[in-house]
Amino acid sequence: MRTSQLEHDYDSTLSEFGRRVANRWLYATMQKAGKSNFSLNDFYAMYAPEDQSPEGPLPESERARPGDEKLLDVTGWNNLYAPDSGQNFVDAAAKVQGTTRDWIAELNAATSSQCNYLHALVVGRASWDDASQEWQDFEASTNNVDAFVLFVLFEKRWPRVDGDINSLTPNEAYIASELGVKALPNTRSEKNGIA
């Protein structure tokens, strides 16, 4: 049986870049040819994690080489719709001026118990009034910018101005209003939405 040029090109893309990229190439090719009725399974075939998917993990020979995982992103999934790890918020918070400490270094030096308790204090799941004197002294040495940065480092997002009583972050609205956060800013731009 003769293989078509389409099958040959698909197999070449598969062997060079992996199955997910080859499926994205096929999607783009078929869409250009006029096919528009793609299913959810077609989407998963293009974007499902290579180590786990409905059909099982892809064999190593069909996985993308490191750095090629996002190649040929024909639907824009990786840029627009993939869940954000919050790293862009962490990066932006690390650049905010006016803090009393290098919080990333401080948190890296702290124990997980200390980090968990500080997280609870910052977001309001624990009360500063009930904290030990050492923690109250610690709070007295910080400012509202510190609270904002810590919130972002812990929650990996900006605090919302309106807060959310159901979000388990009772201090959120207060932290946001203290710095005048106007809206959810675009962390990829120079402006960070802080007045």
C-alpha positions in Angstrom: 0.0 0.0 0.0 1.3 3.4 -1.0 1.6 6.0 1.8 0.4 9.4 1.1 2.5 12.6 1.4 0.3 13.5 4.4 1.2 10.3 6.2 4.8 10.7 5.3 5.0 14.3 6.7 3.1 13.2 9.8 5.5 10.4 10.5 8.5 12.7 9.9 7.2 15.3 12.3 6.4 12.5 14.8 9.9 11.1 14.7 11.6 14.5 14.9 9.3 16.4 17.4 7.1 13.9 19.1 3.4 12.9 18.9 1.9 16.0 20.5 3.6 18.3 18.0 2.8 16.0 15.1 -0.9 16.0 16.1 -0.8 19.8 16.3 0.8 19.9 12.8 -2.0 17.5 11.5 -4.7 19.7 13.1 -3.3 22.8 11.4 -3.0 21.0 8.1 -6.6 19.6 8.3 -8.0 22.9 9.4 -6.3 24.6 6.4 -7.9 22.0 4.2 -11.4 22.9 5.6 -12.0 20.4 8.4 -13.5 22.2 11.4 -15.3 19.5 13.4 -12.6 18.6 15.9 -13.5 16.7 19.1 -12.3 16.9 22.6 -10.2 13.8 21.9 -8.5 15.7 19.1 -7.6 18.4 21.6 -6.2 15.9 24.1 -4.2 14.3 21.4 -2.5 17.6 20.8 -2.1 18.8 24.4 -2.5 16.0 27.0 0.5 15.5 29.2 2.9 13.0 27.6 3.3 11.0 30.8 -0.4 10.6 31.4 -3.3 10.7 28.9 -6.5 8.8 28.2 -4.7 6.3 26.0 -1.9 5.9 28.6 1.6 7.4 28.7 3.4 8.0 25.4 6.4 5.8 24.8 9.7 7.7 25.2 10.3 7.5 21.4 7.1 9.6 20.9 7.7 12.3 23.5 8.9 15.7 22.6 12.5 16.6 23.2 13.1 19.0 26.1 12.3 22.5 24.9 10.0 21.3 22.1 6.9 20.6 24.2 5.2 23.9 23.2 6.3 23.9 19.6 3.6 24.6 17.0 1.0 25.8 19.4 -1.7 26.1 16.7 -4.6 26.8 19.1 -2.7 29.2 21.4 -3.3 26.9 24.4 0.1 27.2 26.0 0.0 31.0 25.9 -3.6 31.7 26.8 -5.4 28.8 28.4 -2.9 26.5 30.2 -3.2 26.8 33.9 -0.8 29.5 35.2 1.6 28.3 37.8 1.6 31.7 39.3 5.3 32.2 38.5 4.7 35.5 36.7 3.0 36.8 39.9 5.9 35.6 42.1 8.4 37.2 39.7 6.4 40.5 39.7 6.1 40.5 43.5 9.9 40.0 43.9 10.4 43.3 42.1 7.9 45.3 44.2 9.8 48.1 46.0 9.3 49.1 49.6 9.6 45.8 51.4 11.7 45.4 54.6 13.3 42.1 53.6 14.2 39.9 50.7 11.1 37.7 51.2 12.1 34.9 48.8 15.4 34.4 50.7 13.6 34.7 54.1 11.0 32.0 53.1 13.7 29.7 51.7 15.6 29.9 55.0 12.4 29.3 57.1 11.1 25.9 58.1 8.0 24.6 56.5 6.2 25.0 59.8 7.2 28.6 60.0 6.1 29.2 56.4 2.8 27.6 57.0 2.1 29.6 60.1 3.2 32.9 58.4 1.0 32.0 55.5 -2.0 31.5 57.9 -1.2 34.8 59.6 -0.9 36.8 56.4 -4.1 35.6 54.8 -6.0 35.8 58.1 -6.6 32.1 58.9 -4.7 32.7 62.1 -4.8 35.9 64.2 -1.8 38.1 64.9 -3.4 38.9 68.3 -3.2 35.2 69.3 0.4 34.8 68.0 3.4 34.6 70.4 5.2 37.8 71.3 8.0 36.8 68.9 5.5 36.7 66.0 3.9 40.0 67.1 7.3 41.6 67.1 8.0 40.2 63.7 4.7 41.8 62.4 5.6 45.1 64.0 8.8 45.1 61.9 7.0 44.7 58.6 4.9 47.1 56.6 1.9 46.9 54.2 4.1 46.3 51.2 5.5 43.2 53.0 2.0 41.9 53.6 1.2 42.4 49.9 4.3 40.6 48.7 3.9 37.8 51.2 0.3 37.3 50.0 1.4 37.1 46.4 4.2 34.7 47.2 1.9 32.4 49.2 -1.2 32.6 47.0 0.6 33.1 43.6 -1.9 35.8 42.6 -2.8 39.4 43.3 -5.1 40.0 46.2 -8.6 41.0 45.1 -9.9 44.4 46.2 -13.3 43.0 47.0 -11.9 40.0 48.7 -13.8 36.8 49.2 -15.1 35.7 52.5 -15.4 32.1 51.2 -11.8 32.0 49.9 -10.2 31.3 53.3 -8.2 34.6 52.9 -10.1 37.0 55.2 -7.3 39.6 55.0 -7.3 39.7 51.2 -9.4 42.8 50.7 -7.5 44.7 53.4 -4.1 43.8 51.9 -5.3 44.9 48.5 -6.8 48.2 49.7 -3.8 49.1 51.7 -1.7 49.2 48.6 -4.5 50.6 46.4 -4.6 47.6 44.0 -7.1 48.8 41.5 -7.7 45.6 39.4 -6.0 42.4 38.5 -3.0 43.7 36.7 -1.2 42.2 33.7 2.0 41.0 35.4 3.7 40.8 32.0 3.5 44.6 31.6 5.6 47.3 33.3 2.6 48.5 35.3 1.6 46.3 38.3 -1.6 48.1 39.2 -0.4 49.5 42.5 -1.2 53.1 43.2 
